[in-house]
Amino acid sequence: MQEMTPYELLGGAGVVRWLTDRFYDIMDSDPAVKPLRDMHPADLTASREKLYMFLSGWLGGPPLFMDTFGHPRLRQRHMPFAVDGEARDQWMKCMTQAVNELVCEDWLKARLLEAFYNTADFMRNREG
């Protein structure tokens, strides 16, 4: 029997969309992450869509981002932005809150947050 993907465990497209939207709602409203918010365009529509598409494939669902844009090349795509430990931590603050609001199972929360942290930490391209 094949293990379910995180995408399937979460509940599929609608839940991944909710997670993405909640992440950006938090980022857009929490003054503690203003430096992270300032790295994004005023209109978050395209950012929301790209993160949703990326997370869909990253979590084991349809590879929407790759089908549309090709390989994510995350570090390369983030090079124009100063991503340091503070930016990583602010990103994680938003994602952790969104995951905590969505996921009930502690083991799944831990698995997701560890994977998100490892990816966010990989994005760092500045000291600090």
C-alpha positions in Angstrom: 0.0 0.0 0.0 1.4 3.4 -1.0 1.7 6.1 1.6 -0.6 9.1 1.2 1.1 12.4 0.2 0.9 15.5 2.4 -1.4 16.9 -0.4 -3.8 14.0 0.1 -3.5 14.0 3.9 -4.4 17.7 4.0 -7.4 17.2 1.8 -6.4 18.3 -1.7 -6.6 21.5 -3.7 -9.2 23.4 -1.6 -7.2 23.0 1.5 -3.9 23.9 -0.1 -5.6 27.0 -1.5 -6.9 27.8 2.0 -3.4 27.3 3.5 -1.9 29.6 0.9 -4.6 32.3 1.3 -4.3 32.2 5.1 -0.5 32.5 4.9 -0.9 35.7 2.8 -3.7 37.0 5.0 -1.5 36.7 8.0 1.5 38.2 6.2 -0.6 41.1 5.0 -2.1 41.9 8.5 0.6 41.1 11.1 2.8 44.2 11.8 5.5 41.9 13.1 6.3 40.7 9.6 6.2 44.0 7.8 9.7 43.6 6.4 8.6 40.4 4.7 5.4 42.0 3.5 7.4 44.8 2.0 9.3 42.3 -0.2 6.0 41.5 -2.0 4.0 43.6 -4.4 1.1 45.6 -3.2 -1.3 43.3 -5.0 -0.7 39.8 -3.7 -2.9 38.0 -6.3 0.0 36.7 -8.4 2.0 35.8 -5.3 -0.9 33.8 -3.9 -1.4 32.0 -7.2 2.3 31.1 -7.6 2.6 29.8 -4.0 -0.6 27.8 -4.4 0.7 26.3 -7.6 4.1 25.5 -6.0 2.7 24.0 -2.8 0.3 21.8 -4.9 3.3 20.0 -6.4 5.6 20.3 -3.4 3.1 18.6 -1.2 2.7 15.8 -3.7 -0.3 16.9 -5.7 -0.6 18.2 -9.3 2.7 19.9 -10.4 0.9 23.1 -11.4 3.9 25.4 -11.0 6.2 23.1 -13.0 3.6 22.7 -15.7 3.2 26.5 -16.1 6.6 27.9 -15.3 9.1 25.0 -15.4 11.4 24.0 -12.6 10.8 26.2 -9.5 14.5 27.1 -9.1 13.6 28.5 -5.7 16.9 30.0 -4.8 17.4 31.6 -8.2 13.9 33.1 -8.1 14.5 34.6 -4.7 17.9 36.1 -5.4 16.6 39.6 -6.1 15.3 39.7 -2.5 17.4 39.9 0.7 16.4 36.7 2.3 18.2 36.4 5.7 17.4 34.6 8.9 14.9 37.3 9.9 13.0 37.0 6.6 13.0 33.2 7.0 11.7 33.5 10.5 9.0 35.9 9.5 7.9 33.6 6.7 7.9 30.7 9.1 5.8 32.7 11.6 3.1 33.2 9.0 3.2 29.6 7.7 3.3 28.2 11.3 0.2 30.1 12.2 -1.6 29.0 9.1 -0.6 25.4 9.6 -1.6 25.5 13.2 -5.0 26.8 12.3 -5.5 24.2 9.6 -4.0 20.9 10.8 -5.2 19.0 13.8 -2.9 16.1 13.8 0.4 16.9 15.7 2.5 14.4 13.7 1.3 16.0 10.4 1.9 19.5 11.7 5.4 18.5 12.8 6.2 16.9 9.4 4.9 20.0 7.5 6.6 22.6 9.6 9.9 20.8 9.5 9.7 20.6 5.7 8.7 24.3 5.4 11.5 25.3 7.7 14.1 23.4 5.7 12.9 25.0 2.5 12.7 28.5 4.0 16.2 28.1 5.4 17.5 27.0 2.0 16.2 30.3 0.6 18.6 32.4 2.7 20.9 34.3 0.4 22.2 36.9 3.0 24.0 36.6 6.3 22.0 37.1 9.4 
